[in-house]
């Protein structure tokens, strides 16, 4: 049975001159990422126990207040999970042939995701992206930098940037060629239990998938 995640707000800060919303939802703020700033409604009054979360119990996350262009971060199995509400413009850009030609594994052929999200948007619903937020190089947490250009220069297309050694991913978590990270960001098991509530850590009933079979978590 899934636990409901309790929310804590975290920082909303500037990057490249544009505001980024970065929100942490966790029972116990296990990673302590960011400082409290942005307004975010409580998702639930429940506060799952640390050991329950660490054991990998599924968590339900209400996305009804997540606006297009925003990302939230939840913890599952003590790992950061990114959930992004992508805009129509961002979804269109993910299909740009020029951008796709720059990716190492644009079709997600390496087993870095469950089979039910092996598609161009790497998700169940195109607008909602769910990723394990751990760089496949050496395990840093990439930064959400959805705006093209900015501090990363005109060649930056928007996506995730890992400042540790410069790895870059698009807004589907697909890694670009020529960076240290070898694989796309992993996608955890998940499915929607309502129109805007996603359950992290559990597959759709029709799709068995072992998260531990992913090539590199
Ligand atoms: S850990 Fe991300 S680039 Fe090295």
Boltz pocket constraint, residues with backbone or C-beta under 6 A from the ligand:
constraints:
  - pocket:
      binder: B
      contacts: [[A, 135], [A, 136], [A, 137], [A, 138], [A, 139], [A, 140], [A, 162], [A, 163], [A, 164], [A, 165], [A, 166], [A, 167], [A, 180], [A, 181]]
      max_distance: 6.0
